[in-house]
Amino acid sequence: MTETHELDTITEALTIIDQALGEMLHRELVSTNEVSDLLLDVRSILSHDAGLLVQN
């Protein structure tokens, strides 16, 4: 069951990255705030999953 949850978390993180990359590909400039937001979103998802693994 843990492996399924880990896979879901990785899939969610990859989805966020893919969506952001799709939006950024059509622009010449991307603000540091947008990049920071993307990285924080991915970090949040992955650290939440890591916290669940530590509890188990």
C-alpha positions as YAML, in Angstrom:
chain: A
units: angstrom
residues:
- id: 1
  name: MET
  ca: [0.00, 0.00, 0.00]
- id: 2
  name: THR
  ca: [2.87, 2.36, 0.74]
- id: 3
  name: GLU
  ca: [4.28, 1.81, -2.74]
- id: 4
  name: THR
  ca: [0.95, 2.84, -4.28]
- id: 5
  name: HIS
  ca: [0.91, 6.04, -2.21]
- id: 6
  name: GLU
  ca: [4.52, 6.79, -3.17]
- id: 7
  name: LEU
  ca: [3.69, 6.26, -6.84]
- id: 8
  name: ASP
  ca: [0.66, 8.57, -6.54]
- id: 9
  name: THR
  ca: [2.83, 11.26, -4.94]
- id: 10
  name: ILE
  ca: [5.49, 10.99, -7.64]
- id: 11
  name: THR
  ca: [2.81, 11.09, -10.33]
- id: 12
  name: GLU
  ca: [1.29, 14.21, -8.76]
- id: 13
  name: ALA
  ca: [4.69, 15.92, -8.60]
- id: 14
  name: LEU
  ca: [5.41, 15.04, -12.23]
- id: 15
  name: THR
  ca: [2.00, 16.39, -13.28]
- id: 16
  name: ILE
  ca: [2.73, 19.72, -11.61]
- id: 17
  name: ILE
  ca: [6.14, 19.89, -13.28]
- id: 18
  name: ASP
  ca: [4.72, 19.00, -16.70]
- id: 19
  name: GLN
  ca: [1.96, 21.62, -16.44]
- id: 20
  name: ALA
  ca: [4.40, 24.33, -15.39]
- id: 21
  name: LEU
  ca: [6.87, 23.43, -18.13]
- id: 22
  name: GLY
  ca: [4.07, 23.53, -20.69]
- id: 23
  name: GLU
  ca: [3.17, 27.04, -19.59]
- id: 24
  name: MET
  ca: [6.77, 28.24, -19.43]
- id: 25
  name: LEU
  ca: [7.82, 26.89, -22.84]
- id: 26
  name: HIS
  ca: [5.84, 29.58, -24.62]
- id: 27
  name: ARG
  ca: [7.50, 32.43, -22.79]
- id: 28
  name: GLU
  ca: [10.92, 33.99, -23.10]
- id: 29
  name: LEU
  ca: [11.09, 35.12, -19.49]
- id: 30
  name: VAL
  ca: [9.93, 33.36, -16.37]
- id: 31
  name: SER
  ca: [9.99, 35.20, -13.09]
- id: 32
  name: THR
  ca: [11.93, 33.84, -10.16]
- id: 33
  name: ASN
  ca: [8.69, 33.90, -8.17]
- id: 34
  name: GLU
  ca: [7.05, 31.50, -10.60]
- id: 35
  name: VAL
  ca: [10.01, 29.13, -10.49]
- id: 36
  name: SER
  ca: [10.11, 29.35, -6.70]
- id: 37
  name: ASP
  ca: [6.39, 28.60, -6.50]
- id: 38
  name: LEU
  ca: [6.83, 25.55, -8.71]
- id: 39
  name: LEU
  ca: [9.73, 24.23, -6.65]
- id: 40
  name: LEU
  ca: [7.87, 24.84, -3.39]
- id: 41
  name: ASP
  ca: [4.80, 22.99, -4.71]
- id: 42
  name: VAL
  ca: [6.89, 19.98, -5.67]
- id: 43
  name: ARG
  ca: [8.85, 20.09, -2.41]
- id: 44
  name: SER
  ca: [5.63, 20.28, -0.42]
- id: 45
  name: ILE
  ca: [4.19, 17.21, -2.10]
- id: 46
  name: LEU
  ca: [7.37, 15.19, -1.73]
- id: 47
  name: SER
  ca: [8.07, 16.23, 1.88]
- id: 48
  name: HIS
  ca: [4.49, 15.38, 2.88]
- id: 49
  name: ASP
  ca: [5.01, 11.87, 1.52]
- id: 50
  name: ALA
  ca: [8.37, 11.59, 3.28]
- id: 51
  name: GLY
  ca: [6.71, 12.58, 6.56]
- id: 52
  name: LEU
  ca: [4.17, 9.80, 6.14]
- id: 53
  name: LEU
  ca: [6.93, 7.27, 5.53]
- id: 54
  name: VAL
  ca: [8.76, 8.33, 8.71]
- id: 55
  name: GLN
  ca: [5.56, 7.88, 10.75]
- id: 56
  name: ASN
  ca: [5.13, 4.33, 9.46]
...
